Amino acid sequence: MTSRGCLESDFETMADFLYRAAQITSAVQRDHGKLQKEFLKGLQNNKDIIDLRNRVEAFAAQFAMPGFDD
């Protein structure tokens, strides 16, 4: 990640994303069960997952990807 220009604060942001993902998946598992089929069903169209995905994509878009020209 440092090769993409990430600073210490960016790593903290990434850690927050991972923590939020763990919170969301824990809630989905609690609400829908531990079986993979039910868990995956609980993830589909989950507003928290969609919001997190959008935040991660917006954050990641600020950093160049080595080896890919714009």
Secondary structure, 3 states (H helix, E strand, C coil): CHHHCCCHHHHHHHHHHHHHHHHHHHHHHHHHCCCHHHHHHHHCCCHHHHHHHHHHHHHHCCCCCCCCCC
